Amino acid sequence: MYFAAGTMGGILPDIDSDHSIPIQIIFSFFAIVLAFLTVFSKAGVYSIAELCLLWIGVYVAIRYVACKLFARFTVHRGIFHSLLAALFFWFLAASIAYHGFAVPAFNAWLVGCFVGMGYIVHLTLDELYSVDLMGATFKKSFGTALKIASLTYIKATIFLSIATLLLFYFATPKYDVFVQTLGNSHIYGGIRDKLLPKGGWFTE
């Protein structure tokens, strides 16, 4: 689950690329998940035929309509190539895991962490690619991949900042256990004890 979350986070920064494979993968994934969640929530209300139509309607609305609108109103390497966006998707992933899939709060936060880490790795690699090490020069794309927020698209930055705060305060699971666990020195002691072999390498 964590590996899948990290992989998803690694392709999320390219969702603002109008004709990229990542945007198709992501919107297809969310369309299927939301379609099934909608059907499950109405399973005791509608007939099987109605549920099938409901599934198709939700899938088409997310996969094609929402995807087209998203591509129209976003700019590649705009607000989504920022640490603010990584934070937003961290909170969003934790919220979806907790509320949508009944993942315990601690594990939901870990899912969000892996999404956020995958997101930041993508931004970092994009930024490193913008440096020509052989020629000791910077490409035109330098500075557009890894930034705190986008000052060029200030309205989008304000909107995403508000959305991130609202998501954190009203949708994310409780983080007490998560913070306490990360601050527990015994956990790091156990990792340190098992990090290297106590005897020789590959000996039973």
Contact map, one row per residue, 1 for C-alpha under 8 A:
111110000000000000000000000000000000000000000000000000000000000000000000000000000000000000000000000000000000001000000000000000000000000000000000000000000000000000000000000000000000000000000000000000000000
111111000000000000000000000000000000000000000000000000000000000000000000000000000000000000000000000000000000011001000000000000000000000000000000000000000000000000000000000000000000000000000000000000000000
111111100000000000000000000000000000000000000000000000000000000000000000000000000000000000000000000000000000000001000000000000000000000000000000000000000000000000000000000000000000000000000000000000000000
111111110000000000000000000000000000000000000000000000000000000000000000000000000000000000000000000000000000000000000000000000000000000000000000000000000000000000000000000000000000000000000000000000000000
111111111000000000000000000000000000000000000000000000000000000000000000000000000000000000000000000000000000001101100100000000000000000000000000000000000000000000000000000000000000000000000000000000000000
011111111100000000000000000000000000000000000000000000000000000000000000000000000000000000000000000000000000001001111110000000000000000000000000000000000000000000000000000000000000000000000000000000000000
001111111110000000000000000000000000000000000000000000000000000000000000000000000000000000000000000000000000000000100100000000000000000000000000000000000000000000000000000000000000000000000000000000000000
000111111111000000000000010000000000000000000000000000000000000000000000000000000000000000000000000000000000000000100100000000000000000000000000000000000000000000000000000000000000000000000000000000000000
000011111111100000000000000000000000000000000000000000000000000000000000000000000000000010000000000000000000000001111110000000000000000000000000000000000000000000000000000000000000000000000000000000000000
000001111111100000000000000000000000000000000000000000000000000000000000000000000000000000000000000000000000000000101111110000000000000000000000000000000000000000000000000000000000000000000000000000000000
000000111111111000000100000000000000000000000000000000000000000000000000000000000000000000000000000000000000000000000110010000000000000000000000000000000000000000000000000000000000000000000000000000000000
000000011111111000000110010000000000000000000000000000000000000000000000000000000000000000000000000000000000000000000010000000000000000000000000000000000000000000000000000000000000000000000000000000000000
000000001111111100000000000000000000000000000000000000000000000000000000000000011000000000000000000000000000000000000010011000000000000000000000000000000000000000000000000000000000000000000000000000000000
000000000011111110010110000000000000000000000000000000000000000000000000000110010000000000000000000000000000000000000000000000000000000000000000000000000000000000000000000000000000000000000000000000000000
000000000011111111010110010000000000000000000000000000000000000000000000000000010000000000000000000000000000000000000000000000000000000000000000000000000000000000000000000000000000000000000000000000000000
000000000000111111000010000000000000000000000000000000000000000000000110011111010000000000000000000000000000000000000000000000000000000000000000000000000000000000000000000000000000000000000000000000000000
000000000000011111110010000000000000000000000000000000000000000000000010001100000000000000000000000000000000000000000000000000000000000000000000000000000000000000000000000000000000000000000000000000000000
000000000000001111110010000000000000000000000000000000000000000000000011000100000000000000000000000000000000000000000000000000000000000000000000000000000000000000000000000000000000000000000000000000000000
000000000000000011111010000000000000000000000000000000000000000000000000000000000000000000000000000000000000000000000000000000000000000000000000000000000000000000000000000000000000000000000000000000000000
000000000000011011111111000000000000000000000000000000000000000000000000000000000000000000000000000000000000000000000000000000000000000000000000000000000000000000000000000000000000000000000000000000000000
000000000000000000111111100000000000000000000000000000000000000000000000000000000000000000000000000000000000000000000000000000000000000000000000000000000000000000000000000000000000000000000000000000000000
000000000011011000011111110000000000000000000000000000000000000000000000000000000000000000000000000000000000000000000000000000000000000000000000000000000000000000000000000000000000000000000000000000000000
000000000001011111111111111000000000000000000000000000000000000000100000000000000000000000000000000000000000000000000000000000000000000000000000000000000000000000000000000000000000000000000000000000000000
000000000000000000011111111100000000000000000000000000000000001000000000000000000000000000000000000000000000000000000000000000000000000000000000000000000000000000000000000000000000000000000000000000000000
000000000000000000001111111110000000000000000000000000000000000000000000000000000000000000000000000000000000000000000000000000000000000000000000000000000000000000000000000000000000000000000000000000000000
000000010001001000000111111111000000000000000000000000000000000000000000000000000000000000000000000000000000000000000000000000000000000000000000000000000000000000000000000000000000000000000000000000000000
000000000000000000000011111111100000000000000000000000000000011000100000000000000000000000000000000000000000000000000000000000000000000000000000000000000000000000000000000000000000000000000000000000000000
000000000000000000000001111111110000000000000000000000000000011000000000000000000000000000000000000000000000000000000000000000000000000000000000000000000000000000000000000000000000000000000000000000000000
000000000000000000000000111111111000000000000000000000000000000000000000000000000000000000000000000000000000000000000000000000000000000000000000000000000000000000000000000000000000000000000000000000000000
000000000000000000000000011111111100000000000000000000000000011000000000000000000000000000000000000000000000000000000000000000000000000000000000000000000000000000000000000000000000000000000000000000000000
000000000000000000000000001111111110000000000000000000000111111000000000000000000000000000000000000000000000000000000000000000000000000000000000000000000000000000000000000000000000000000000000000000000000
000000000000000000000000000111111111000000000000000000000010000000000000000000000000000000000000000000000000000000000000000000000000000000000000000000000000000000000000000000000000000000000000000000000000
000000000000000000000000000011111111100000000000000000000000000000000000000000000000000000000000000000000000000000000000000000000000000000000000000000000000000000000000000000000000000000000000000000000000
000000000000000000000000000001111111110000000000000000000110000000000000000000000000000000000000000000000000000000000000000000000000000000000000000000000000000000000000000000000000000000000000000000000000
000000000000000000000000000000111111111000000000000001110110000000000000000000000000000000000000000000000000000000000000000000000000000000000000000000000000000000000000000000000000000000000000000000000000
000000000000000000000000000000011111111100000000000000100000000000000000000000000000000000000000000000000000000000000000000000000000000000000000000000000000000000000000000000000000000000000000000000000000
000000000000000000000000000000001111111110000000000000000000000000000000000000000000000000000000000100000000000000000000000000000000000000000000000000000000000000000000000000000000000000000000000000000000
000000000000000000000000000000000111111111000000000001100100000000000000000000000000000000000000000000000000000000000000000000000000000000000000000000000000000000000000000000000000000000000000000000000000
000000000000000000000000000000000011111111100000001001100000000000000000000000000000000000000000000000000000000000000000000000000000000000000000000000000000000000000000000000000000000000000000000000000000
000000000000000000000000000000000001111111100000000000000000000000000000000000000000000000000000000000000000000000000000000000000000000000000000000000000000000000000000000000000000000000000000000000000000
000000000000000000000000000000000000111111110000000000000000000000000000000000000000000000000000000000000000000000000000000000000000000000000000000000000000000000000000000000000000000000000000000000000000
000000000000000000000000000000000000011111111100001000000000000000000000000000000000000000000000000000000000000000000000000000000000000000000000000000000000000000000000000000000000000000000000000000000000
000000000000000000000000000000000000001111111110001000000000000000000000000000000000000000000000000000000000000000000000000000000000000000000000000000000000000000000000000000000000000000000000000000000000
000000000000000000000000000000000000000011111100000000000000000000000000000000000000000000000000000000000000000000000000000000000000000000000000000000000000000000000000000000000000000000000000000000000000
000000000000000000000000000000000000000001111110000000000000000000000000000000000000000000000000000000000000000000000000000000000000000000000000000000000000000000000000000000000000000000000000000000000000
000000000000000000000000000000000000000001111111011000000000000000000000000000000000000000000000000000000000000000000000000000000000000000000000000000000000000000000000000000000000000000000000000000000000
000000000000000000000000000000000000000000101111111000000000000000000000000000000000000000000000000000000000000000000000000000000000000000000000000000000000000000000000000000000000000000000000000000000000
000000000000000000000000000000000000000000000111111100000000000000000000000000000000000000000000000000000000000000000000000000000000000000000000000000000000000000000000000000000000000000000000000000000000
000000000000000000000000000000000000000000000011111110000000000000000000000000000000000000000000000000000000000000000000000000000000000000000000000000000000000000000000000000000000000000000000000000000000
000000000000000000000000000000000000000000000111111111000000000000000000000000000000000000000000000000000000000000000000000000000000000000000000000000000000000000000000000000000000000000000000000000000000
000000000000000000000000000000000000001001100111111111100000000000000000000000000000000000000000000000000000000000000000000000000000000000000000000000000000000000000000000000000000000000000000000000000000
000000000000000000000000000000000000000000000001111111110000000000000000000000000000000000000000000000000000000000000000000000000000000000000000000000000000000000000000000000000000000000000000000000000000
000000000000000000000000000000000000000000000000111111111000000000000000000000000000000000000000000000000000000000000000000000000000000000000000000000000000000000000000000000000000000000000000000000000000
000000000000000000000000000000000010011000000000011111111100000000000000000000000000000000000000000000000000000000000000000000000000000000000000000000000000000000000000000000000000000000000000000000000000
000000000000000000000000000000000011011000000000001111111110000000000000000000000000000000000000000000000000000000000000000000000000000000000000000000000000000000000000000000000000000000000000000000000000
000000000000000000000000000000000010000000000000000111111111000000000000000000000000000000000000000000000000000000000000000000000000000000000000000000000000000000000000000000000000000000000000000000000000
000000000000000000000000000000000000000000000000000011111111100000000000000000000000000000000000000000000000000000000000000000000000000000000000000000000000000000000000000000000000000000000000000000000000
000000000000000000000000000000100110010000000000000001111111110000000000000000000000000000000000000000000000000000000000000000000000000000000000000000000000000000000000000000000000000000000000000000000000
000000000000000000000000000000110110000000000000000000111111111000000000000000000000000000000000000000000000000000000000000000000000000000000000000000000000000000000000000000000000000000000000000000000000
000000000000000000000000000000100000000000000000000000011111111110000000000000000000000000000000000000000000000000000000000000000000000000000000000000000000000000000000000000000000000000000000000000000000
000000000000000000000000000000100000000000000000000000001111111111000000000000000000000000000000000000000000000000000000000000000000000000000000000000000000000000000000000000000000000000000000000000000000
000000000000000000000000001101100000000000000000000000000111111111100000000000000000000000000000000000000000000000000000000000000000000000000000000000000000000000000000000000000000000000000000000000000000
000000000000000000000001001101100000000000000000000000000011111111100000000000000000000000000000000000000000000000000000000000000000000000000000000000000000000000000000000000000000000000000000000000000000
000000000000000000000000000000000000000000000000000000000001111111110000000000000000000000000000000000000000000000000000000000000000000000000000000000000000000000000000000000000000000000000000000000000000
000000000000000000000000000000000000000000000000000000000001111111111000000000000000000000000000000000000000000000000000000000000000000000000000000000000000000000000000000000000000000000000000000000000000
000000000000000000000000000000000000000000000000000000000000111111111100000000000000000000000000000000000000000000000000000000000000000000000000000000000000000000000000000000000000000000000000000000000000
000000000000000000000010001000000000000000000000000000000000011111111110000000000000000000000000000000000000000000000000000000000000000000000000000000000000000000000000000000000000000000000000000000000000
000000000000000000000000000000000000000000000000000000000000000111111111000000000000000000000000000000000000000000000000000000000000000000000000000000000000000000000000000000000000000000000000000000000000
000000000000000000000000000000000000000000000000000000000000000011111111100000000000000000000000000000000000000000000000000000000000000000000000000000000000000000000000000000000000000000000000000000000000
000000000000000100000000000000000000000000000000000000000000000001111111110000000000000000000000000000000000000000000000000000000000000000000000000000000000000000000000000000000000000000000000000000000000
000000000000000111000000000000000000000000000000000000000000000000111111111000000000000000000000000000000000000000000000000000000000000000000000000000000000000000000000000000000000000000000000000000000000
000000000000000001000000000000000000000000000000000000000000000000011111110000000000000000000000000000000000000000000000000000000000000000000000000000000000000000000000000000000000000000000000000000000000
000000000000000000000000000000000000000000000000000000000000000000001111111000000000000000000000000000000000000000000000000000000000000000000000000000000000000000000000000000000000000000000000000000000000
000000000000000100000000000000000000000000000000000000000000000000000111111101000000000000000000000000000000000000000000000000000000000000000000000000000000000000000000000000000000000000000000000000000000
000000000000000110000000000000000000000000000000000000000000000000000010111111100000000000000000000000000000000000000000000000000000000000000000000000000000000000000000000000000000000000000000000000000000
000000000000010111000000000000000000000000000000000000000000000000000000011111010000000000000000000000000000000000000000000000000000000000000000000000000000000000000000000000000000000000000000000000000000
000000000000010100000000000000000000000000000000000000000000000000000000001111111000000000000000000000000000000000000000000000000000000000000001100000000000000000000000000000000000000000000000000000000000
000000000000000100000000000000000000000000000000000000000000000000000000011111111100000000000000000000000000000000000000000000000000000000000001000001011000000000000000000000000000000000000000000000000000
000000000000000000000000000000000000000000000000000000000000000000000000001011111100100000000000000000000000000000000000000000000000000000000000000011001001100000000000000000000000000000000000000000000000
000000000000111100000000000000000000000000000000000000000000000000000000000111111101110000000000000000000000000000000000000000000000000000000000000000000000000000000000000000000000000000000000000000000000
000000000000100000000000000000000000000000000000000000000000000000000000000011111110100000000000000000000000000000000000001000000000000000000001111010000000000000000000000000000000000000000000000000000000
000000000000000000000000000000000000000000000000000000000000000000000000000001111111110000000000000000000000000000000000001000000000000000000000111111000000000000000000000000000000000000000000000000000000
000000000000000000000000000000000000000000000000000000000000000000000000000000001111111000000000000000000000000000000001000000000000000000000000011110000000000000000000000000000000000000000000000000000000
000000000000000000000000000000000000000000000000000000000000000000000000000000010111111100000000000000000000000000000000000000000000000000000000000110000000000110000000000000000000000000000000000000000000
000000000000000000000000000000000000000000000000000000000000000000000000000000111111111110000000000000000000000000000000000000000000000000000000000010000000000100000000000000000000000000000000000000000000
000000000000000000000000000000000000000000000000000000000000000000000000000000010111111111000000000000000000000000110011000000000000000000000000000000000000000000000000000000000000000000000000000000000000
000000000000000000000000000000000000000000000000000000000000000000000000000000000011111111100000000000000000000000010000000000000000000000000000000000000000000000010000000000000000000000000000000000000000
000000000000000000000000000000000000000000000000000000000000000000000000000000000001111111110000000000000000000000000000000000000000000000000000000000000000000100110010000000000000000000000000000000000000
000000001000000000000000000000000000000000000000000000000000000000000000000000000000111111111000000000000000000100110000000000000000000000000000000000000000000000000000000000000000000000000000000000000000
000000000000000000000000000000000000000000000000000000000000000000000000000000000000011111111100000000000000001111110000000000000000000000000000000000000000000000000000000000000000000000000000000000000000
000000000000000000000000000000000000000000000000000000000000000000000000000000000000001111111110000000000000100100000000000000000000000000000000000000000000000000010011000100000000000000000000000000000000
000000000000000000000000000000000000000000000000000000000000000000000000000000000000000111111111000000000000000100000000000000000000000000000000000000000000000000000010000100000000000000000000000000000000
000000000000000000000000000000000000000000000000000000000000000000000000000000000000000011111111100000000001001100100000000000000000000000000000000000000000000000000000000000000000000000000000000000000000
000000000000000000000000000000000000000000000000000000000000000000000000000000000000000001111111110000000001111100000000000000000000000000000000000000000000000000000000000110000000000000000000000000000000
000000000000000000000000000000000000000000000000000000000000000000000000000000000000000000111111111100000001000000000000000000000000000000000000000000000000000000000000001110000000000000000000000000000000
000000000000000000000000000000000000000000000000000000000000000000000000000000000000000000011111111110000000000000000000000000000000000000000000000000000000000000000000000000000000000000000000000000000000
000000000000000000000000000000000000000000000000000000000000000000000000000000000000000000001111111111100001001000000000000000000000000000000000000000000000000000000000000000000000000000000000000000000000
000000000000000000000000000000000000000000000000000000000000000000000000000000000000000000000111111111111001000000000000000000000000000000000000000000000000000000000000000110000000000000000000000000000000
000000000000000000000000000000000000000000000000000000000000000000000000000000000000000000000011111111100000000000000000000000000000000000000000000000000000000000000000000000000000000000000000000000000000
000000000000000000000000000000000000100000000000000000000000000000000000000000000000000000000011111111000000000000000000000000000000000000000000000000000000000000000000000000000000000000000000000000000000
000000000000000000000000000000000000000000000000000000000000000000000000000000000000000000000001111111100000000000000000000000000000000000000000000000000000000000000000000000000000000000000000000000000000
000000000000000000000000000000000000000000000000000000000000000000000000000000000000000000000000111111110000000000000000000000000000000000000000000000000000000000000000000000000000000000000000000000000000
000000000000000000000000000000000000000000000000000000000000000000000000000000000000000000000000111011111011000000000000000000000000000000000000000000000000000000000000000000000000000000000000000000000000
000000000000000000000000000000000000000000000000000000000000000000000000000000000000000000000000010001111111000000000000000000000000000000000000000000000000000000000000000000000000000000000000000000000000
000000000000000000000000000000000000000000000000000000000000000000000000000000000000000000000000010000111111100000000000000000000000000000000000000000000000000000000000000011101100000000000000000000000000
000000000000000000000000000000000000000000000000000000000000000000000000000000000000000000000000000000011111110000000000000000000000000000000000000000000000000000000000000000101100000000000000000000000000
000000000000000000000000000000000000000000000000000000000000000000000000000000000000000000000000000000111111111000000000000000000000000000000000000000000000000000000000000000000000000000000000000000000000
000000000000000000000000000000000000000000000000000000000000000000000000000000000000000000001110110000111111111100000000000000000000000000000000000000000000000000000000000010000000000000000000000000000000
000000000000000000000000000000000000000000000000000000000000000000000000000000000000000000100100000000001111111110000000000000000000000000000000000000000000000000000000000010100100000000000000000000000000
010000000000000000000000000000000000000000000000000000000000000000000000000000000000000000000100000000000111111111000000000000000000000000000000000000000000000000000000000000000000000000000000000000000000
110011000000000000000000000000000000000000000000000000000000000000000000000000000000000001001100100000000011111111100000000000000000000000000000000000000000000000000000000000000000000000000000000000000000
000010000000000000000000000000000000000000000000000000000000000000000000000000000000000011111100000000000001111111110000000000000000000000000000000000000000000000000000000000000000000000000000000000000000
000000000000000000000000000000000000000000000000000000000000000000000000000000000000000001000000000000000000111111111000000000000000000000000000000000000000000000000000000000000000000000000000000000000000
011011001000000000000000000000000000000000000000000000000000000000000000000000000000000001000000000000000000011111111100000000000000000000000000000000000000000000000000000000000000000000000000000000000000
000011111100000000000000000000000000000000000000000000000000000000000000000000000000010011001000000000000000001111111110000000000000000000000000000000000000000000000000000000000000000000000000000000000000
000001001000000000000000000000000000000000000000000000000000000000000000000000000000011011000000000000000000000111111111000000000000000000000000000000000000000000000000000000000000000000000000000000000000
000001001100000000000000000000000000000000000000000000000000000000000000000000000000000000000000000000000000000011111111100000000000000000000000000000000000000000000000000000000000000000000000000000000000
000011111110000000000000000000000000000000000000000000000000000000000000000000000000000000000000000000000000000001111111110000000000000000000000000000000000000000000000000000000000000000000000000000000000
000001001111100000000000000000000000000000000000000000000000000000000000000000000000010000000000000000000000000000111111111000000000000000000000000000000000000000000000000000000000000000000000000000000000
000000000100000000000000000000000000000000000000000000000000000000000000000000000010010000000000000000000000000000011111111100000000000000000000000000000000000000000000000000000000000000000000000000000000
000000000100000000000000000000000000000000000000000000000000000000000000000000000000000000000000000000000000000000001111111110000000000000000000000000000000000000000000000000000000000000000000000000000000
000000000110100000000000000000000000000000000000000000000000000000000000000000000000000000000000000000000000000000000111111111000000000000000000000000000000000000000000000000000000000000000000000000000000
000000000000100000000000000000000000000000000000000000000000000000000000000000001100000000000000000000000000000000000011111111100000000000000000110000000000000000000000000000000000000000000000000000000000
000000000000000000000000000000000000000000000000000000000000000000000000000000000000000000000000000000000000000000000001111111110000000000000000110000000000000000000000000000000000000000000000000000000000
000000000000000000000000000000000000000000000000000000000000000000000000000000000000000000000000000000000000000000000000111111111000000000000000000000000000000000000000000000000000000000000000000000000000
000000000000000000000000000000000000000000000000000000000000000000000000000000000000000000000000000000000000000000000000011111111100000000000000110000000000000000000000000000000000000000000000000000000000
000000000000000000000000000000000000000000000000000000000000000000000000000000000000000000000000000000000000000000000000001111111110000000001111110000000000000000000000000000000000000000000000000000000000
000000000000000000000000000000000000000000000000000000000000000000000000000000000000000000000000000000000000000000000000000111111110000000000000000000000000000000000000000000000000000000000000000000000000
000000000000000000000000000000000000000000000000000000000000000000000000000000000000000000000000000000000000000000000000000011111111000000000000000000000000000000000000000000000000000000000000000000000000
000000000000000000000000000000000000000000000000000000000000000000000000000000000000000000000000000000000000000000000000000001111111000001111100000000000000000000000000000000000000000000000000000000000000
000000000000000000000000000000000000000000000000000000000000000000000000000000000000000000000000000000000000000000000000000000111111100111100100000000000000000000000000000000000000000000000000000000000000
000000000000000000000000000000000000000000000000000000000000000000000000000000000000000000000000000000000000000000000000000000001111111111100000000000000000000000000000000000000000000000000000000000000000
000000000000000000000000000000000000000000000000000000000000000000000000000000000000000000000000000000000000000000000000000000000011111110000000000000000000000000000000000000000000000000000000000000000000
000000000000000000000000000000000000000000000000000000000000000000000000000000000000000000000000000000000000000000000000000000000001111100000000000000000000000000000000000000000000000000000000000000000000
000000000000000000000000000000000000000000000000000000000000000000000000000000000000000000000000000000000000000000000000000000000001111110000000000000000000000000000000000000000000000000000000000000000000
000000000000000000000000000000000000000000000000000000000000000000000000000000000000000000000000000000000000000000000000000000000011111111000000000000000000000000000000000000000000000000000000000000000000
000000000000000000000000000000000000000000000000000000000000000000000000000000000000000000000000000000000000000000000000000000000011101111100000000000000000000000000000000000000000000000000000000000000000
000000000000000000000000000000000000000000000000000000000000000000000000000000000000000000000000000000000000000000000000000000000111000111111100000000000000000000000000000000000000000000000000000000000000
000000000000000000000000000000000000000000000000000000000000000000000000000000000000000000000000000000000000000000000000000000000111000011111100000000000000000000000000000000000000000000000000000000000000
000000000000000000000000000000000000000000000000000000000000000000000000000000000000000000000000000000000000000000000000000000000100000001111100000000000000000000000000000000000000000000000000000000000000
000000000000000000000000000000000000000000000000000000000000000000000000000000000000000000000000000000000000000000000000000000100100000001111111100000000000000000000000000000000000000000000000000000000000
000000000000000000000000000000000000000000000000000000000000000000000000000000000000000000000000000000000000000000000000000000100110000001111111100000000000000000000000000000000000000000000000000000000000
000000000000000000000000000000000000000000000000000000000000000000000000000000000000000000000000000000000000000000000000000000100000000000001111111000000000000000000000000000000000000000000000000000000000
000000000000000000000000000000000000000000000000000000000000000000000000000011001000000000000000000000000000000000000000000000100000000000001111111000000000000000000000000000000000000000000000000000000000
000000000000000000000000000000000000000000000000000000000000000000000000000010001100000000000000000000000000000000000000001101100000000000001111111000000000000000000000000000000000000000000000000000000000
000000000000000000000000000000000000000000000000000000000000000000000000000000001110000000000000000000000000000000000000001101100000000000000011111100000000000000000000000000000000000000000000000000000000
000000000000000000000000000000000000000000000000000000000000000000000000000000001110000000000000000000000000000000000000000000000000000000000011111111000000000000000000000000000000000000000000000000000000
000000000000000000000000000000000000000000000000000000000000000000000000000000000111000000000000000000000000000000000000000000000000000000000000011111000000000000000000000000000000000000000000000000000000
000000000000000000000000000000000000000000000000000000000000000000000000000000101111100000000000000000000000000000000000000000000000000000000000001111100000100000000000000000000000000000000000000000000000
000000000000000000000000000000000000000000000000000000000000000000000000000001100100000000000000000000000000000000000000000000000000000000000000001111111100100000000000000000000000000000000000000000000000
000000000000000000000000000000000000000000000000000000000000000000000000000000000000000000000000000000000000000000000000000000000000000000000000000011111100100000000000000000000000000000000000000000000000
000000000000000000000000000000000000000000000000000000000000000000000000000001000000000000000000000000000000000000000000000000000000000000000000000001111100000000000000000000000000000000000000000000000000
000000000000000000000000000000000000000000000000000000000000000000000000000001100000000000000000000000000000000000000000000000000000000000000000000001111111100000000000000000000000000000000000000000000000
000000000000000000000000000000000000000000000000000000000000000000000000000000000000000000000000000000000000000000000000000000000000000000000000000001111111110000000000000000000000000000000000000000000000
000000000000000000000000000000000000000000000000000000000000000000000000000000000000000000000000000000000000000000000000000000000000000000000000000000001111111000000000000000000000000000000000000000000000
000000000000000000000000000000000000000000000000000000000000000000000000000000100000000000000000000000000000000000000000000000000000000000000000000000001111111100000000000000000000000000000000000000000000
000000000000000000000000000000000000000000000000000000000000000000000000000000100000000000000000000000000000000000000000000000000000000000000000000011101111111110000000000000000000000000000000000000000000
000000000000000000000000000000000000000000000000000000000000000000000000000000000000000000000000000000000000000000000000000000000000000000000000000000000111111111000000000000000000000000000000000000000000
000000000000000000000000000000000000000000000000000000000000000000000000000000000000000000000000000000000000000000000000000000000000000000000000000000000011111111100000000000000000000000000000000000000000
000000000000000000000000000000000000000000000000000000000000000000000000000000000001100100000000000000000000000000000000000000000000000000000000000000000001111111110000000000000000000000000000000000000000
000000000000000000000000000000000000000000000000000000000000000000000000000000000001000000000000000000000000000000000000000000000000000000000000000000000000111111111000000000000000000000000000000000000000
000000000000000000000000000000000000000000000000000000000000000000000000000000000000000000000000000000000000000000000000000000000000000000000000000000000000011111111100000000000000000000000000000000000000
000000000000000000000000000000000000000000000000000000000000000000000000000000000000000100000000000000000000000000000000000000000000000000000000000000000000001111111110000000000000000000000000000000000000
000000000000000000000000000000000000000000000000000000000000000000000000000000000000001100100000000000000000000000000000000000000000000000000000000000000000000111111111000000000000000000000000000000000000
000000000000000000000000000000000000000000000000000000000000000000000000000000000000000000000000000000000000000000000000000000000000000000000000000000000000000011111111100000000000000000000000000000000000
000000000000000000000000000000000000000000000000000000000000000000000000000000000000000000000000000000000000000000000000000000000000000000000000000000000000000001111111111000000000000000000000000000000000
000000000000000000000000000000000000000000000000000000000000000000000000000000000000000100110000000000000000000000000000000000000000000000000000000000000000000000111111111100000000000000000000000000000000
000000000000000000000000000000000000000000000000000000000000000000000000000000000000000000100000000000000000000000000000000000000000000000000000000000000000000000011111111100000000000000000000000000000000
000000000000000000000000000000000000000000000000000000000000000000000000000000000000000000000000000000000000000000000000000000000000000000000000000000000000000000001111111100000000000000000000000000000000
000000000000000000000000000000000000000000000000000000000000000000000000000000000000000000000000000000000000000000000000000000000000000000000000000000000000000000000111111100000000000000000000000000000000
000000000000000000000000000000000000000000000000000000000000000000000000000000000000000000000010000000000000000000000000000000000000000000000000000000000000000000000111111110000000000000000000000000000000
000000000000000000000000000000000000000000000000000000000000000000000000000000000000000000110110010000000000000000000000000000000000000000000000000000000000000000000011111111000000000000000000000000000000
000000000000000000000000000000000000000000000000000000000000000000000000000000000000000000000110010000001001100000000000000000000000000000000000000000000000000000000000001111100000000000000000000000000000
000000000000000000000000000000000000000000000000000000000000000000000000000000000000000000000000000000001000000000000000000000000000000000000000000000000000000000000000000111111000000000000000000000000000
000000000000000000000000000000000000000000000000000000000000000000000000000000000000000000000000000000001100100000000000000000000000000000000000000000000000000000000000000011111110000000000000000000000000
000000000000000000000000000000000000000000000000000000000000000000000000000000000000000000000000000000000000000000000000000000000000000000000000000000000000000000000000000001111111000000000000000000000000
000000000000000000000000000000000000000000000000000000000000000000000000000000000000000000000000000000001100000000000000000000000000000000000000000000000000000000000000000001111111100000000000000000000000
000000000000000000000000000000000000000000000000000000000000000000000000000000000000000000000000000000001100100000000000000000000000000000000000000000000000000000000000000000111111110000000000000000000000
000000000000000000000000000000000000000000000000000000000000000000000000000000000000000000000000000000000000000000000000000000000000000000000000000000000000000000000000000000111111111000000000000000000000
000000000000000000000000000000000000000000000000000000000000000000000000000000000000000000000000000000000000000000000000000000000000000000000000000000000000000000000000000000011111111100000000000000000000
000000000000000000000000000000000000000000000000000000000000000000000000000000000000000000000000000000000000000000000000000000000000000000000000000000000000000000000000000000001111111100100000000000000000
000000000000000000000000000000000000000000000000000000000000000000000000000000000000000000000000000000000000000000000000000000000000000000000000000000000000000000000000000000000111111100100000000000000000
000000000000000000000000000000000000000000000000000000000000000000000000000000000000000000000000000000000000000000000000000000000000000000000000000000000000000000000000000000000011111110000000000000000000
000000000000000000000000000000000000000000000000000000000000000000000000000000000000000000000000000000000000000000000000000000000000000000000000000000000000000000000000000000000001111111110000000000000000
000000000000000000000000000000000000000000000000000000000000000000000000000000000000000000000000000000000000000000000000000000000000000000000000000000000000000000000000000000000000001111111000000000000000
000000000000000000000000000000000000000000000000000000000000000000000000000000000000000000000000000000000000000000000000000000000000000000000000000000000000000000000000000000000000000111111100000000000000
000000000000000000000000000000000000000000000000000000000000000000000000000000000000000000000000000000000000000000000000000000000000000000000000000000000000000000000000000000000000110111111110000000000000
000000000000000000000000000000000000000000000000000000000000000000000000000000000000000000000000000000000000000000000000000000000000000000000000000000000000000000000000000000000000000111111111000000000000
000000000000000000000000000000000000000000000000000000000000000000000000000000000000000000000000000000000000000000000000000000000000000000000000000000000000000000000000000000000000000011111111100000000000
000000000000000000000000000000000000000000000000000000000000000000000000000000000000000000000000000000000000000000000000000000000000000000000000000000000000000000000000000000000000000001111111110000000000
000000000000000000000000000000000000000000000000000000000000000000000000000000000000000000000000000000000000000000000000000000000000000000000000000000000000000000000000000000000000000000111111111000000000
000000000000000000000000000000000000000000000000000000000000000000000000000000000000000000000000000000000000000000000000000000000000000000000000000000000000000000000000000000000000000000011111111100000000
000000000000000000000000000000000000000000000000000000000000000000000000000000000000000000000000000000000000000000000000000000000000000000000000000000000000000000000000000000000000000000001111111100000000
000000000000000000000000000000000000000000000000000000000000000000000000000000000000000000000000000000000000000000000000000000000000000000000000000000000000000000000000000000000000000000000111111110000000
000000000000000000000000000000000000000000000000000000000000000000000000000000000000000000000000000000000000000000000000000000000000000000000000000000000000000000000000000000000000000000000011111110000000
000000000000000000000000000000000000000000000000000000000000000000000000000000000000000000000000000000000000000000000000000000000000000000000000000000000000000000000000000000000000000000000001111111000000
000000000000000000000000000000000000000000000000000000000000000000000000000000000000000000000000000000000000000000000000000000000000000000000000000000000000000000000000000000000000000000000000011111111000
000000000000000000000000000000000000000000000000000000000000000000000000000000000000000000000000000000000000000000000000000000000000000000000000000000000000000000000000000000000000000000000000000111110000
000000000000000000000000000000000000000000000000000000000000000000000000000000000000000000000000000000000000000000000000000000000000000000000000000000000000000000000000000000000000000000000000000011111010
000000000000000000000000000000000000000000000000000000000000000000000000000000000000000000000000000000000000000000000000000000000000000000000000000000000000000000000000000000000000000000000000000011111110
000000000000000000000000000000000000000000000000000000000000000000000000000000000000000000000000000000000000000000000000000000000000000000000000000000000000000000000000000000000000000000000000000010111110
000000000000000000000000000000000000000000000000000000000000000000000000000000000000000000000000000000000000000000000000000000000000000000000000000000000000000000000000000000000000000000000000000000011111
000000000000000000000000000000000000000000000000000000000000000000000000000000000000000000000000000000000000000000000000000000000000000000000000000000000000000000000000000000000000000000000000000000111111
000000000000000000000000000000000000000000000000000000000000000000000000000000000000000000000000000000000000000000000000000000000000000000000000000000000000000000000000000000000000000000000000000000000111
